Amino acid sequence: MKRTLRTVAVLTVAGMVVSSCASLKKMKQMEENIVYKVTPEVLEAKGGMVDLKIDATIPQKYFIKKATLVATPVLKFADGGEKAYEPKTFQGESVQGNNEVVPYAEGKTVSYNGTVAYEEGMRVSGLYVKFVGTKGASTIEYESRKIADGVIATATLVNNDPATTIGKDNFERITKETKEAAIFYLINSAEIRSKEMRSADIKAMEKYLKDVKAAENMELKSIEVQSYASPDGPLKLNDKLANSRENAADKFVKNSMRKNKVDEYKNADFFKKYVVAEDWEGFKKAMEESNIRDKELILRVLSMHSDPDVREQEIKKIASVYSVVADQVLPKLRRSKFIVNVDRIGKSDEQLRELAKSNPAELNVEELLYAATLFEDNADQLAVYEAAKKQFPEDWRGFNDAGMVLFEMGKVNNAKADFQKADQLSANNKVVKNNLGAVALKNGNIKEAEVLFGAAAGAGDEVNYNKGIIAIMKGDYKTAVSLFGKCNCTNAALANLLAGNNSEAAKKLAANESACPMVPYLKAVVAARNNDANGVLSNLKAACAKDVKLKKMAATDMEFAKWFENSDFQAIVK
C-alpha cells in the first residue's frame, strides 16, 4: 500500500511538472504576439550612454497566473560581443512577490527604461529581448527576439581638440613719444628773455629735435605750442597777453628749428596752437602739489565758484597767504609750453624674425612674443618661446605660449608642465585656466575641465568652444549649439546635427573651407538624414579619399544603414 501511495505521489508531481512545462511552452510559442515599441526606433549613443524605452503590449490570455517572466534587453554586436541591460521581472496574478503583475484575462502594456555605457562594438548591433519563464519548479528560456536596430554613434564623432589661448604680446610697431619744454615770462610780458632761450629745458628740446631727424626709426609728427596767462588781473588783458605769448613762442620755436636744420618749421600744419587766457586748471594743480598754508581753503574757493573774477576776489581776501601764492605759484603759470610729438618705428617683421633666431637677447619680451607669431613651424615658434622663458622667467606668457605650441604638437604632458608654471607666476589668470582645462579635457578629465573652464570665463571664444565640446560629450546638444555660436567648425555643425538642426548643420559645413575629412563625412550624414542618396555617396567618396580610415567607420555607421547593401556604397567603403 505504501508503495502504491508513493507511486501515486510521484506521478502527481510529475504531472504537475509536465503541466507547468506545457504552460511555459505555450507562453513561449505565443511570445511573437507581444507587440514592442522601442524609443528611439534606432538606438543612439548620447552622453556616452545608450538609453532606451520599451513599451511592450502583452495580449489577453497570455500571461499564466502562476508564471514569472524575467525580461532582459540585450545589445548583440556584429562582431559577436554583447551588452545586457538590467533585467526586469513580471509575474502572474497568483504569484506572491513584488514584481509588476500582468493580468491573464486583460493583458497589459508594460514599460521598461534602461541605459548602458556605449561601446564601439555597438555601432553595428541589434536590440534583442531574452526571456526566462518560471512556473513552479519548471524554468524555460525563450529564444532571443530582435526588436530594434542600434546604435547610431554620431555623437562620438565630436573632435576632442580643445582650443588653447595665447598670452598676447603688447608689441607696437609704432610707439608715440613726447618731449616737453617750457619758457617762462615776467608778469604782464610776452618777451622771451635770453636766459629762457638758453635754459636746460630748451637746450634738451633742441637736441631731441636734431636726434629725431638723424634717426632712421623716428619721425617728427607735430609740435604743440601752448601759451598761458596766470589767473590774476582782468580777463581781457590776460587773453591779449596769452595770445601775444603764443605768437612769440611760435616764432621762437620756428627760428630754433631753422637754425638746427629741422625743415618741418616750413609747414604751418605741423604746429598746433593752444591758448589759455587764465590757467585755472594749472593753478589748481599747483596748489594741490604745494605746501602753502591754507591751501585747502583756496581749493575750496575754486570748487565753490566758477566765475573767474569771483575766484580772484575771494582768494585775495585770504591776505595771509595771497602774497605767497603770488610769489610761488603764479609765476609758474606765465608760460609757453612746447610738446614735441614723435613716432618711434620699431623693428620690421623680417628684423624680428632674424634676431629671434640669431640673437634673441637683443629683443625685449614684447618683441620676442610677437616674433614667435611670425613663424609657421611649431619648432621655430617653440624655440622663440623657450628664449622668452629663459630671458624673462618671471613673465607667465613665455611659459603659457610655449605650452600652447607643445599642446598643438601633441606633447600634452609637457604642455601641462608649462601651463602649471604660468599658473604659478600669474594666479587666477583666465587664459592659463583655459589652457589647463584644455589639458584636462584632452586627458578625459571632464569634471576637472569644467571647473577650469568656469574659472576661465571671459578669456575668449576658446572657452566657449571648449565648453561646447563638453556639452556634446554630455549629450546637451542645445547648449552646445549655443556655445559654438557662429563658429563654422565641424563640432558646431555636429552639435546642430545632433540637435536636429539639419539645415543649419549643412550651412556651417558649406561655409567650412578647411581640408578636414570630417567636413564631407558630416555632409554625407546630413544627406542620409534627408534621404539624398547622391549626396551620401559623393560626400562619402570625398571623405574616404581624404582619410581611408573613414571607410571602416562608414561601413558600420548606422546613419548609412539604408545604403549598406548598395553596390556603390560598398565600393566606396571596401
VOZASE-413299 format. One record per atom (N, C-alpha, C): x negated, y negated, z; residue in one letter. Coordinates in steps of 0.05 Angstrom, whole numbers, plus 5000, padded with zeros to 4 digits. Layout:
XYZA;...
//
This chain:
498450245000M;500050005000M;498349755000M;496349755017K;494549525019K;493249474992K;492349694979R;491049674954R;492949554933R;495449634934T;497449534915T;497849234919T;498049144944L;498448864950L;496048694941L;493648794945R;491248664936R;491248624906R;492148834892T;492148824863T;494148614854T;496448604867V;498448404861V;497348124864V;495948084887A;494847814893A;492847734872A;491147924864V;489147854844V;490447784818V;492447944811L;493947894786L;495347624786L;496347554810T;497747294813T;495747064809T;493447074822V;491446864819V;490446844791V;490047084779A;489147084751A;491246954733A;493747004739G;495846884723G;495946584726G;495346494751M;495346204755M;493046074740M;490646214740V;488346114725V;488946094696V;490146324686V;490846334657V;492746104650V;494746064669S;496745854664S;495445584664S;493545534683S;492145284684S;490545234659S;489045444650C;487545414626C;489245354602C;491545494601A;493345444579A;494345154578A;494945044602S;495844774604S;493644574595S;491244624603L;489044444596L;488444464566L;488544714555K;488144744527K;490244594510K;492644594520K;494844454507K;494244154507K;493244044530M;492443754532M;490243704512M;488343884511K;486043854493K;487043834464K;488844024457Q;489844034429Q;491443774422Q;492743664442M;494443424438M;492843164441M;490343174447E;488742934452E;488742744428E;488942864404E;488942694380E;491342504378E;493342554395N;495742384396N;495242134413N;493142124428I;492441884443I;491541664424I;492741434426V;492041204408V;490241014422V;487940954410Y;485940784422Y;485840514408Y;485540304424K;484940034414K;482439934428K;480239894412V;477739814423V;477239524417V;476439374437T;475839084435T;472939034443T;471238924426P;471838864398P;471939114381P;473039094357E;473339334339E;470639454333E;468639284328V;465839374325V;464339254349V;463139424365L;461739334389L;459539144382L;458838964400E;456938754395E;455138704419E;452538684415A;450638614436A;450938314443A;451238254468K;451637974477K;450337944504K;448537754506G;447237714532G;445637954541G;444638114522G;443138354529G;444838594538G;447538564536M;449338774544M;451238834521M;452539074523V;454539154504V;457139204520V;458939014518D;461439034533D;463639154516D;465539284529L;467739394513L;470239404531L;472539404517K;475139444530K;476639644513K;477639854526I;479140054513I;481940064524I;483940034507D;486740074514D;487640334501D;488240544518A;489040804508A;491940854514A;493540904493T;496340964497T;496741264498T;497441374522I;497741664526I;500741724521I;501341914503P;504141954495P;505742094518P;508342104514Q;510142244532Q;509542544532Q;509942664555K;509742944559K;506943054552K;504942884557Y;502242964551Y;500743034577Y;500842854596F;499242884620F;500543064640F;499543304643I;500643504661I;500443404690I;502643454705K;502843334731K;500643414750K;499543654747K;497543754766K;494643724755K;494443584733A;491743564719A;490343304727A;487643324725T;485943094728T;484143074703T;483842834693L;482242784668L;480142574673L;477642644669V;475342464671V;474542374643V;474842114638A;474142004611A;471541844613A;469641904594T;467041764594T;466541664566T;466641394561P;465741284536P;462741314532P;461941394508V;459041444503V;458341334476V;456141184475L;455041094450L;453041304441L;453541424418K;451741624406K;450141494384K;447441504386F;445741374366F;445241564343F;444641444320A;444041594296A;441441754299A;439641654316D;437141804320D;437342024341D;439742074351G;440142294369G;440342204398G;439741964405G;439941864432G;442841794439G;443341744464E;446041654471E;445941504498E;448041344503K;448241184527K;451141194536K;451541294561A;454241334571A;455041094588A;457541014586Y;458740814604Y;459540954629Y;460440804649E;461440924674E;464041074668E;464241324679P;466741474674P;469041354690P;471441434682K;473841354696K;475741594698K;476941644721T;478541874726T;481541794727T;483141964714F;486041934714F;487242194725F;489642174736Q;490842414748Q;493842414742Q;494942674744G;497742704741G;499342634766G;501842644764E;503642554786E;503342724811E;502742984808S;502643164831S;499943204843S;497943054834V;495243074844V;494842874867V;493742974889Q;493142804912Q;490442674907Q;490442414905G;487942264901G;488541964897G;486441814892N;486741524890N;486241424862N;486341604842N;485841524815N;488441424802N;488041294778E;490441194764E;492241424755E;494741404760V;496741614755V;497941564727V;498141784712V;499441774686V;501941944687V;504341834686P;506741994688P;507042194664P;508142424670Y;508542624649Y;510742544629Y;513042474639A;515342424622A;515042174605A;514041954617E;513941704603E;511441644588E;509241774597G;506641704586G;505741424596G;503541324586K;502641064596K;500340954579K;500140684578T;497840554566T;495940474588T;493540594587V;491440544608V;489240374596V;487840224612S;485640054603S;483040124617S;480940074602Y;478240134612Y;476439894604Y;474839804622N;472839594617N;470139694626N;468139664609G;465439754617G;463339604602G;460839634612T;458539494600T;456039664604T;454239654584V;451639784587V;449639604575V;447139634584A;444939474573A;444339554544A;443839354527Y;443239414499Y;440639554496Y;440539754478E;438139884470E;437939884439E;435539874429E;435139844400E;436440074384E;436640314395G;437840534381G;440840504376G;442040314390M;444940264387M;445640124361M;443540034346R;444139884322R;445840054303R;445240314301V;446940494285V;447940704305V;450440684312S;451540854332S;454540864329S;455741044344G;458641054345G;459541084374G;461940974379L;463140994406L;464941244407L;464341424425Y;465841664429Y;467041674457Y;469141834460V;470241884487V;469942184494V;468642244516K;468442514527K;470542554548K;471942774547F;473942844568F;473243104582F;473543104608V;473443354623V;475943374639V;477543584632G;480143624646G;479943844667G;481343804689T;481443984711T;484244034720T;484844284725K;487444364738K;486944604755K;487244564781G;486644774800G;483744844798G;483245104793A;480445204792A;479345194764A;480945114745S;480145114717S;479144844708S;477044844692T;475844604680T;475344654651T;475844454635I;475444484606I;474344214595I;472344234578E;471143994566E;472143954537E;473143724531Y;474143664504Y;471843604485Y;472243634460E;470343544440E;470543234439E;468143104437S;468042814436S;469442704411S;470842494415R;472342374393R;471342084388R;470642024363K;469741764356K;472041564355K;471741344368I;473941144368I;473040864358I;470440824353A;469540564343A;466740584333A;465940384317D;463140364308D;461740164326D;459140184326G;457539994341G;454640034334G;452939844339V;453339594353V;452239374335V;453739154332I;452638924318I;450638794337I;448138764327A;446038664344A;444938394334A;446638234322T;445737974310T;444537794331T;445537794356A;444537624377A;441637674383A;440737924378T;437937994384T;435937864364T;437037734343L;435337604323L;434337334333L;435137254357V;434136994367V;431037004368V;429936784358N;427036764357N;426036644383N;424636804399N;423636704425N;421036564420N;421236324408D;418936164403D;419235894417D;419135884443P;419635634457P;417735414448P;418835174448A;417334934439A;415734814462A;413234754457T;411634614477T;411634314471T;410834154491T;410933864489T;408133754492T;407333574474I;404633454475I;404533234496I;402133204509G;401632974525G;400632744508G;402432564501K;401932364480K;399532184486K;398032124465D;395831924468D;397031644466D;395531454475N;396231174474N;394431024455N;393431164435F;391631044416F;393130844398F;391930604395E;392930404378E;390730314359E;391230334334R;389230254314R;388529964317R;390529794320I;390229514323I;391129424351I;389229314366T;389929214392T;389728914393T;391428794408K;391528504410K;389628404432K;388128194425E;386328074444E;386827774445E;386327654468T;386627364470T;384127254486T;383427014479K;381326864493K;382426594499K;382326504524E;383526254532E;381326054542E;381825804537A;380125584547A;381825344551A;380925154567A;382524914573A;380724674576A;381824434569I;380524184575I;382524024592I;381423854609F;383023704629F;382723404624F;384823254629Y;384922974624Y;385222824651Y;384322564649L;384822384672L;387722304671L;388722204693I;391522124695I;392121904674I;394321934660N;395321754640N;393421724616N;391821924612S;389821904590S;390122154571S;389522104545A;389422324526A;386622344513A;384722214526E;381922224516E;380522474526E;379222614508I;377622844515I;374822764522I;374122784547R;371522704556R;369322894546R;366922784544S;364622944533S;364023184551S;364323144578K;363823374596K;365723604591K;368223534583E;370223744578E;369423894552E;368323744533M;367523874508M;365224064512M;363524014533R;361224174538R;361724374561R;364124404570S;364624584593S;364124874586S;363625034606A;363025314601A;365425454588A;367825364595D;370225474583D;370325434553D;369725194544I;369825134516I;367525264501I;365125264513K;362825404500K;363425704496K;364725824516A;365426114514A;367426154491A;369325974488M;371326004466M;369925974439M;368225774437E;366825734411E;365125984403E;363726094423K;362126334418K;363926564409K;366226594423Y;368026804417Y;369026784388Y;369726544379L;370626504352L;368526584332L;366026514337K;363826594319K;363426894319K;363527014342D;363227314344D;365427454329D;367827364332V;370027484318V;369627474287V;368827244278K;368427204249K;366227394239K;364227444256A;361927614247A;362627914249A;364627984265A;365228264270A;366928374247A;366328614238E;367828744216E;370528854226E;370728914251N;373129034262N;374928844277N;374528584273M;376128384287M;377228174267M;379628084272E;380927904254E;382327684270E;381627424263L;383027204275L;385827184265L;387827154283K;390527144274K;391726864278K;391126734300S;392226464305S;390926344329S;391226074332I;390525934356I;392925774366I;393625814390E;395725654402E;394525414417E;395625184412V;394724944426V;397024844443V;396724864469Q;398924794488Q;398024554505Q;399524344504S;398824104518S;401024024538S;400123914562Y;401923864584Y;401323594596Y;403423484609A;403123264628A;404023354655A;402923244676S;403723324703S;406423194709S;408023324727P;410723224732P;410822994753P;409422784746D;409622544762D;409722304743D;411222104751G;411621884733G;414121914716G;414721714700P;417121714683P;417021934661P;419222054655L;419322274635L;418522174608L;419521934600K;418921824574K;415921794570K;414621684590L;411721654589L;410221924587L;411122114603N;409822374603N;410122514576N;412522484564D;412922604538D;411022494517D;410722224517K;408922094498K;406022184504K;405322204530L;402622284538L;402022564529L;403922754534A;403423034526A;403023064496A;404622924480N;404222934451N;401622814442N;400722604456S;398122484449S;395822684455S;396122824478R;394123024485R;394123254465R;396523324455E;396723534435E;395223464410E;395523214401N;394223124377N;391223124381N;390323034404A;387423024410A;386323304411A;387723484424A;386723764427A;386623904400A;388623854383D;388723974357D;386323884340D;385823624341K;383623504326K;380923614336K;380723644362F;378223744374F;377624024365F;379624204367V;379024494361V;378524534332V;379824374314K;379224394286K;376424304279K;375524084292N;372823984287N;370824194297N;371324314320S;369524524331S;369324764312S;371524844301M;371525074283M;370025004257M;370424754247R;369024664223R;366024674227R;365124564250K;362224564256K;361024844258K;362625034268N;361725304272N;362425494248N;363325364226K;363925504201K;366125724204K;368125654220V;370425824223V;372625704205V;372825814180D;374325684159D;377425664164D;378425814183E;381325804187E;382325524195E;380525344202Y;381325074210Y;382824934187Y;382325034162K;383524904139K;386424984136K;387325194149N;390125294146N;391825184169N;393625014161A;395324884182A;397125094196A;397925304181D;399725504193D;398225684213D;395625654214F;394025814233F;394425724261F;395325474265F;395525344291F;398425334300F;398925414325K;401625404337K;401625194359K;403324984356K;403324764375K;405524804396K;404924714420Y;406824744442Y;406424514461Y;408524344466V;408224104483V;410224124506V;409224064530V;410924054554V;410523784567V;412623624568A;412423354579A;411923364609A;413223524623E;412823544652E;412623834660E;410323924668D;409824204672D;410724294700D;413324324703W;414324414729W;413724704735W;413724874713E;413025154717E;410125184727E;408425034715G;405625034724G;405324934752G;406924724759F;406824614786F;407724824806F;409924954800K;410925164818K;408825384823K;407625474801K;405625684804K;403225594820K;402325354815A;400025244830A;400725224860A;403125134867M;403925114895M;404025384908M;405125584893E;405325854905E;402525974911E;400625904895E;397826014898E;396125844917E;397225614926S;395625434943S;395925504972S;394225374988N;394425395017N;395325135030N;396624965014I;397524705024I;399624735045I;399324585066R;401324585088R;404024485078R;406124605088D;408824535080D;409424605050D;407824795038K;408424865010K;411124995007K;412125135028E;414725265027E;416925055025E;416524825038L;418424605037L;418624495009L;416324464996I;416224364969I;417524564950I;416924824953L;418125024936L;421125034939L;422124974964R;425024964969R;426324734953R;424924514952V;425824284936V;426224364907V;424224514896L;424424604868L;426824784863L;427324954883S;429625144879S;432325014882S;432324794898M;434924654903M;435624454882M;433624344868H;434224124849H;433024194822H;434524154801S;433524194774S;432823934760S;433923704769D;433423444757D;430523364763D;428923304743P;426123234747P;425722994765P;427322784762D;427022544777D;427622594807D;429722744812V;430522814839V;428222974853V;427223164838R;425023334848R;422623154857R;421822974839E;419522804845E;420022634869E;422422514871Q;423122344894Q;423022494920Q;424222734920E;424322894944E;421522984953E;419823054934I;417123144941I;415522904952I;415922674941K;414422434951K;415222364979K;417722444987K;418622385014K;417022545035K;415822765025I;414222925044I;411422795045I;411322565057A;408922395055A;406422535066A;406822715086S;404522835099S;402923005080S;404123115059V;402723295041V;402523195013V;404022985006Y;404022904978Y;401322814968Y;399822684985S;397122594977S;395322834970S;395623054985V;394123294980V;394923414953V;397623414948V;398623524923V;397523354899V;397523094903A;396622914882A;393622954876A;392123024897D;389223064893D;388423344883D;389923544893Q;389123824888Q;390723974866Q;393223894863V;394924044845V;395423904818V;396223644819L;397023504795L;394723484774L;392223434782P;390023414762P;389723664745P;390323904756K;390124154742K;392224184720K;394324024722L;396624054703L;396323864680L;394423674681R;393923484659R;391923604640R;392923774621R;391023944607R;392124014579R;390224114563S;390924254538S;389624524540S;391224724532K;390224994534K;390025114506K;387825254500F;387425394475F;387625694479F;389225824463I;389526114464I;388826234437I;386526364435V;385626494411V;386826774409V;388326834388N;389527094384N;388027254363N;387227494370V;385527654353V;386527944351V;386328064328D;386828344324D;384228494324D;383928684342R;381528854342R;382329114328R;381029174306I;381729404289I;379929644297I;381229864306G;379830094315G;378730264293G;377530484300K;376330664281K;378330784263K;377530844238S;379330964219S;379631264226S;381731384213D;382131664218D;379731834210D;378431764188E;376131914179E;373831884200E;373431644210Q;371331604230Q;371931764256Q;374431764264L;375231914288L;374832214284L;375532314261R;375232604255R;372232674256R;370632504244E;367732564243E;366432554271E;367132344286L;365932324313L;367032544332L;369532614328A;370732824345A;369233084342A;368133134318K;366633374312K;363733354320K;362533124312S;359633094315S;358732984341S;360232794352N;359432654376N;361832554392N;363432734403P;365832654418P;365332474441P;362932474452A;362232294474A;362532004468A;362431934442E;362731654434E;365631554434E;367531744438L;370331674437L;371531654465L;373331474469N;374831464494N;377031674494N;378331704516V;380331914518V;382631884498V;383531634494E;385731594475E;384931654447E;382431584440E;381431644413E;381131944410E;380132084430L;379832374428L;382532514425L;384432444441L;387032574440L;388332524413L;388032284402Y;389132224376Y;387632374354Y;385032384356A;383432514336A;384132814333A;384832934355A;385633224354A;388033264336A;389833074335T;392233104318T;391633074289T;389232984282L;388432944254L;387533204241L;387133414257F;386233674247F;388633864244F;388634024223E;390734214219E;390034484231E;387534554230D;386634814240D;386634824271D;387835034281N;388035064310N;385335054324N;383435184312A;380735204325A;379434924327A;379834764306D;378734494307D;380134324328D;382834344329Q;384334194349Q;383434274377Q;383134534381L;382434634408L;379634534416L;377834514397A;375134424403A;375134134413A;376833964401V;377133684409V;378333664437V;380433824442Y;381733814468Y;379833924490Y;378134114483E;376234214502E;374233994509E;373433834489A;371733604494A;373033404512A;375633354508A;377133174525A;377233274554A;377633534557K;377633654584K;374933614598K;372733644583K;370133614594K;369433334601K;370033144583Q;369332864587Q;371232714606Q;373732804607F;375732664624F;377232874640F;375933004659P;377033234674P;379433154692P;379832894697E;382032814714E;384532734697E;384332754671D;386632684654D;388032944647D;390632964655W;392133204652W;392733274622W;392633074605R;393433114577R;391433294562R;388933284568G;387033454555G;387633754560G;388233814585F;388934094592F;391634174580F;393533994582N;396234054571N;396134104541N;394733934527D;394733954498D;393034194488D;390834254503A;389334494497A;391134744501A;392734734522G;394634954527G;396634984505G;397534764493M;399434774470M;398234934447M;395734864441V;394435004418V;394035304424V;393135364449L;392835644456L;395435794455L;397635664463F;400235784462F;401035844433F;400535654416E;401135694388E;399435914375E;397035954386M;395236164376M;395936444388M;398036444405G;398836704417G;397336774442G;395536594452K;393936654476K;395436534500K;397636674507V;399536564526V;398336534554V;396836734563N;395636724590N;393636504592N;392036464571N;390036244571N;391535974571N;393735964556A;395235714556A;396435664583A;397335864597K;398535834624K;396435714643K;393935804641A;391835704659A;391435404655A;391435314630D;391035034624D;393534874634D;395934974629F;398334844638F;398334814668F;397435024682Q;397435014711Q;395434804721Q;393134774707K;391234564714K;392434294710K;393834254688A;395234004682A;397233944703A;398634144713D;400634114734D;399334024760D;397034124766Q;395534044790Q;394733744788Q;393933664764L;393033384760L;395333184759L;397633274751S;399933104748S;402433244758S;402833234784A;405133384796A;407733274786A;409633464782N;412333394774N;412533254746N;410433304730N;410433194703N;412333364686N;414333234674K;416433374659K;415333514634K;413333384622V;412133514598V;410833774606V;409333774628V;407934024636V;409934234646V;412034144659K;414134334668K;415334474645K;415934334623N;417034464599N;415134674589N;412534604588N;410634794577N;410235044594N;410335004621L;410235234638L;412835404635L;415035274630G;417535414624G;417335574598G;416035464578A;415635604553A;414035864557A;412035854574V;410436094581V;412236294595V;413836204614A;415536394629A;417536524610A;418736364592L;420636474573L;419336674554L;417036604544K;415536784526K;414937044540K;414537034566N;413937284581N;416437424591N;418737324584G;421237454591G;422337374618G;421137184632N;422037094658N;424136874655N;426536954649I;428636764641I;429436584665I;429736704688K;430536544712K;428436334718K;425936404718E;423736214724E;423735994702E;424136084677A;424135884655A;426435684659A;428735774667E;431035594671E;430435384692E;429135464714V;428435274735V;426535064725V;424435154710L;422434974699L;423634784678L;425334884661F;426634704642F;428534504655F;429734584677G;431334404693G;429634174703G;427134234712A;425334034722A;424133864700A;424433954675A;423333814652A;425333644638A;427733624649A;429933464636A;429033184629A;429333114604G;428632844594G;425832834581G;424533064580A;421833064569A;421833064538A;424133114526G;424333114497G;426133324486G;426533324460D;428233514447D;427333804451D;424733844456E;423634104461E;425034254484E;425734104504V;427034224528V;429734334520V;431334184506N;434034274498N;433734514479N;431734504461Y;431334734444Y;430834994460Y;429134964480N;428435194496N;430935294512N;432435104522K;434935184536K;436835324517K;436835234492G;438535364472G;437835654468G;435235714468I;434335994465I;435436164488I;435236054513I;436236194536I;439236234534I;440736034525A;443636054522A;444436274503A;442936314481I;443436534463I;442936804477I;440736814491M;439937064505M;442037144526M;443336934538K;445336984559K;448137014547K;448436984521G;451037024508G;452836774509G;451736554517D;453236304518D;452836144492D;454236224472Y;453736124445Y;454635834441Y;456835764454K;457935494452K;455935294463K;454835364487T;452735184499T;450335174481T;449535394470A;447135404452A;447535214428A;449935214416V;450535044394V;450134754402V;451134674426S;450934404436S;448034324440S;446534504452L;443734454459L;441934414434L;442434564413F;440934544389F;441634294373F;444134194377G;444933944364G;444633944334G;443233744323K;442933704295K;440633874283K;439234024299C;437034174290C;437834374269C;436334394247N;436934584226N;435234834227N;434134894250C;432435124254C;434135384253C;432735614250T;434135864248T;435735934273T;434635854297N;436035914321N;438635754323N;438635514313A;441135344313A;443135474294A;442235564271A;444035704252A;445235954265A;443436104278L;444336354292L;446336294313L;445936084329A;447836014350A;450635964338A;450635814316N;453235754303N;454536004292N;452836174281L;453836434270L;455136604292L;453836624315L;454736774337L;457336654350L;457436394348A;459836254359A;462236254339A;461836374316G;463936394296G;464136154277G;462035974278N;462035744261N;460435814235N;461535984219N;460036084195N;459335864176N;461135674171S;460635464152S;458435274162S;458335224188E;456235044199E;453535194199E;453635454204A;451135614202A;450035594173A;451835624154A;451035614126A;449735344119A;450935124129K;449834854124K;447034824135K;446634924160K;444034894172K;441935064157K;442735294148L;440835464133L;440235344106L;442235214093A;441735084068A;439834844071A;439934714094A;438134484099A;435434564109A;435034814115N;432434914125N;430634974101N;428434824099E;426634854076E;424135014083E;424135144106S;421835304114S;421635564098S;419335684099A;418935944085A;419636174103A;420836124126C;421436344145C;423336544132C;422636804133P;424337004121P;427037034134P;427236944159M;429836964173M;431936774161M;431036574146V;433036394133V;434736544113V;433536684093P;435236834074P;436637074088P;435337184109Y;436637414123Y;439237324136Y;439237094149L;441636994162L;443636894140L;442636804118K;444436734096K;445936984087K;444537214087A;445837464080A;447937544100A;447437494125V;449437554146V;451937374142V;451537124137V;453736944131V;455337044108V;453937124086A;455337234063A;456937484069A;455737664086A;457137904094A;459737844109A;459637644126R;462037564141R;464137434124R;463237324101N;465037204081N;465737404059N;464937654062N;465437864042N;464337784015N;462037654014D;460737563990D;458537763983D;459137963966A;457238173960A;454738063946A;455037883927N;452837773913N;450937623932N;452137473950G;450637323970G;449037503988G;450237723996V;448937924013V;446438033999V;446838123975L;444638263960L;442438073952L;443137833942S;441037643933S;439437543956S;440737483978N;439237374001N;437637594016N;438737834017L;437138054029L;434638114012L;434938103986K;432638143968K;430537943974K;431337683977A;429337473982A;428037504009A;429637584029A;428637614056A;426537844058A;427238074046C;425538304046C;423038264030C;423138094009A;420738033994A;418737874010A;419837704028K;418037544046K;417037714069K;418537904079D;417738064102D;418838344099D;417138534092V;418038804086V;419238944111V;418538854135K;419638974159K;422638924161K;423638724147L;426538674148L;428138884133L;426739054116K;428239264103K;429339464123K;427739544142K;428639734162K;430839614179K;430639364186M;432639224201M;435339214186M;435139134161A;437639104145A;439039374142A;437339584139A;438539854134A;440139954157A;439739844181T;441139934205T;442839714217T;443139484203D;444539254214D;447539294207D;449139314228M;452039364225M;453439124211M;452138894210E;453238674194E;453638754165E;451938944156F;451939034128F;453139314125F;454539404145A;455639684144A;457239734119A;458739534110K;460439564086K;458839624061K;456139554061W;454539594038W;452539824041W;452639974063F;450640184068F;450540384045F;452840434032E;452940634011E;452540513983E;452240243982N;451940103957N;449140163946N;448940243921S;446340313909S;444440083907S;445439843901D;443739603900D;442639543928D;444339573948F;443439523976F;441339723983F;441739973977Q;439840183983Q;437140133969Q;437240033945A;434739973930A;433139753944A;434539563956I;433139343969I;431839433995I;433139614010V;432139684037V;430439934038V;430240074015K;428740324016K;425740274019K;
//
